[in-house]
Amino acid sequence: MRLAVTLDDRTQTVEVAEADGQFRVTIGEEVWEVDARLAAPGIHSLLIGGASYLADVREEEGWFVVDVDGESYRVRVEEETRHIVRTRGTGAARQGGYVLTAPMPGKIVRVEVAVGQPVEPGDGLVVIEAMKMENEFRATTAGTVQEVRVQAGQTVNAGDVLIVVA
């Protein structure tokens, strides 16, 4: 499983493989074998590289607060694709307009607008299927659709321009 983990203002991709409480955690080039057990509600017993840790974990406003060895960390953990959609799926401004680009590779399921169509914030533009999940992208500003560069069934790559609104 690929996760996006945010600590303070820095986000890192973390890959986690699990089997019977044993985890292989990969961050960049570093790999850790972790034995994790729930010791009590909110308390996790961790064995990492032969060192034992107790982690007190609680959720606050969509973040996890993790207390370990007298240190406190505020961490957000989300599935990597969701993170990409949340942070990059809103498009980018282009000379007073709006350009929707694909935040990840996928397949166009549905195009919900046509050239010349006016849109308002929140109107659906396009639906992309990625990792067996459908992600609908909506207009963030009012305008008129200038270009539709995709069609249903088409495969797209991250960064491909999908819709242009001016």
Helices and strands as residue ranges (DSSP letters): E 2-7, E 10-19, E 22-27, E 30-40, E 43-48, E 51-60, E 63-68, E 71-79, H 80-88, E 92-94, E 97-101, E 106-111, E 118-119, E 124-130, E 133-138, E 143-148, E 155-156, E 161-165
